[in-house]
Amino acid sequence: MRKKVILGAIGILILGVAFIFYSYGWFLGKQERVLTGTARPEFPYNDYTIDEMNKMYPQYVENNAPTIQTPEQTYDKFRAALRKGDLDEAVKCCFREGEQMKWREGLEEIKNEGLLDDMIKDLGEIEKETMNDWEANYTYSIFEDGKNYGQIVSFIKTSQGIWLIESL
């Protein structure tokens, strides 16, 4: 009988030690997740949901930037600058900095070919097709040869909250 009691006590002791080691390992694993910011810092250290993670750590800062200039406002500024014949203003207000020279050269070519007035006439009112937090697509129609042709204007939002023309 005494042997059974001793064996039982040793078994309970082994289980207790194993539980302590397991718990300590679990605790260290959870603390690592807390330190990396993927789990809550209070017991039981549950992981954040994907939605909570996206709010805490947005993949694109543009997603959370408040809109300062809408796609419609950008498009209107672009058309107004073209009507004035100010190509520098047209590209500076409405295109990403790294793309401005390319667009300036393209508009200059259109102007030199005498097609700028036709382009301005073709750039009608835009209508929203798709939009999310960082990109948007709008359409406008060109009436040519008795038919309407739909054209797409794509916009991209900057981290400053300004929508710029991506493609035209």
N, C-alpha and C positions, 0 to 999 in steps of 0.2 A: 504494500500500500504506500509506503513511504517513497518507493521508487517512482510510482505513478505521480505522486504530488511533485516530486523534484522534476521529473520530465515535463509535467504540465507547466510548472513555473518557468522552466527553461524555454519551453515553446512560447509562452506568453511574453517572456523577455525578448526573445528573438523577433516575434511579431511586433512588439513595441518599438524595438530598435529599427526594424525595417520601416515601420510607419513614420518614425521620426526622420529617417533619411529620405524617404519618399516625399514627405511634407516639406522638408528643407529644399529638396530639388525642385519641387513644384513652386515654392516661394521664390527661389532664385530665378526660375524661368519667368514667372510673372513680373518680378522686379525688373528684369531685363526689358520686357515689353513696356512696362511703365516708363523706364528711362528712355526708350526710343519713341515714346509718345503714341503708342498704338493701343495702350490699355489704361483704364482709369486708375488713379493713384490710391483709391480707397478699397478696402477689402470688399468683395472677393476678387478685385483686380480684373473685372470683366473687360474684354476687348471692345473697342469702339466699333459701331456699325460702319458700313461703307459710307452711308449718308453723313454720319458724324465726321468721319475722316475727311470727306470731300469739303465739308464746311470748314474744318480746322486747317486743312492743308490743301487748298485748291491747286489743281494741276496747272491752271493757267490763271495768272493774276487778272487777266481781262474779264474773267467770269464774275469777279466781285467788284470790278471798277464801276462806279456810278456813271451813267451816260451823261456826257457833257455836250456832245454833238451827235444828233441822230443821223442815220443814213440819209433821210430826206433832206436834212439841213446841209449835209455835205454835198449832196447832189445839186441842190439849189445854188450853193456857193460856186460849185464847178461851172454850172451853166451861166451864172451871172458873170464870172470872170471871163468865160469864153465870149460872151456877148460884148464885153468891153474890149476884147482882143488882147487881154493880159494873160498870156500863157504862163508866165512865171507864177502869178497868183493862182491860176487854175491848178497847177501841179503842187504848189506849196501847201495849199489849204486842204487838198483832197487825196493825196497819195502818200504812201510811206516814204520816209526820207531816202532809203536806199533805192527806191524805184522812180524817184522824181526825174532824174536825168533821162531815163529811158522814155518816160511819158512826155517830157518836154520835147525831146527830139521827134517823137511820133507826131505830136501836135504841130510842131514847126513844119514838118513835112506836109501835113494836111493843109496847113495855112499856105505854104509855098505853092501847092498844087491848086490853090483857089477853091478848096473844098470845105473850108471852115464854116462858111455860112450854111452850107448843106448839112454839115454835121450838127450845128446848133439847131437847125430846123428839125432834124431827125430825133434829137434828144427830147422826147416828150415827157409827160408826167409818168412817174414810176409807181408801180403797184407791188406791195409786199407779197412774196411767194413763200419763202421760208426764212425763219430767224431763230437763232439761239443766243446764248450769252456772248459769243465771240465772232459769229459770222452771220451774214444775211444775204439773201438773194432777192432781187427785185426785177421786175420786167417792165419794158416799155415797148410800144409798137411803132414800126416804121411803115408808112403807107407808100408803096412803090408799085408801079405798073398795075394799078387797080387792085392790089392785094395788100393785106396787113401782114407784116412779118414781126414776130416777137423777138425781142432782144433781151439779154440778161445783163444786169449790173450786179456784180458781187462786191460786198463790203466786208471789211474785217475791223474788229474793235481793238484799239490800242489799250495799253495798261493805264493810260490817262483818261479813258472813257470816251475817246473820239473815234467815230466810225469813219474809216477811210475807204476809198474805192480800191478794190483788189483787181477787178477786171471790168472792162467796158465793152 
